């Protein structure tokens, strides 16, 4: 029986020279200022923007000093270079690789290089050599989210034709009313139809956050403000986002005190080191069954 054929050396060399795919990163925004707000903008906030400052010595070539991060842009574009020179990046446009941080950094570079007035419509797959947000952003610059009632920030001061106005109106009608609470970082009240919810991006890794909520649930302490029922949790970007259904007759500001009290309880439960009790393990299993992974 003859020897198995081998690939030519040149082909093997070409294959080894190809960039490796970007490794999967479960917590892509870790290490950035306000990691939980990055996750909120990525997943649960409909219309918001924030300004980031690029590191002067590591910014993509031709990029401005600052870039606007947006939840979403028209037609789910990953990026847009406005006629004014402003660069916008939409972070709800989907993943191209296993590392959202690399994907967004790639969108920044592409939007900066685009001709003024041009969008970035396709995001190439990032590789292991692609820079991450942690590589190109100024780590000392704050990340401050600004919520919007709709998507008028898409057009700034530009005049729209009838078709563009209609498209913007449809987007604005679909925006879920959302309010950011002050009692803890990354807590959002929102109204969907006739029901209202509080969504909270917790700053702990998923296991620690799940254990903390399990301890509270087993102790009968998981309600928000007495009547707010913990429905379950979203999982996204390595963090947990518990969701409470709350009184639809109450406004967002009515939950500040309840959130402050719950923050104290969650922090204490997350800091606990003793093993979970049987009741807490049961509560954890129930919570795990009510977790939904976002992207």
Order of alpha helices (4+ residues) and beta strands (2+ residues): alpha-alpha-beta-beta-beta-beta-alpha-beta-alpha-beta-alpha-beta-beta-beta-alpha-beta-beta-alpha-alpha-beta
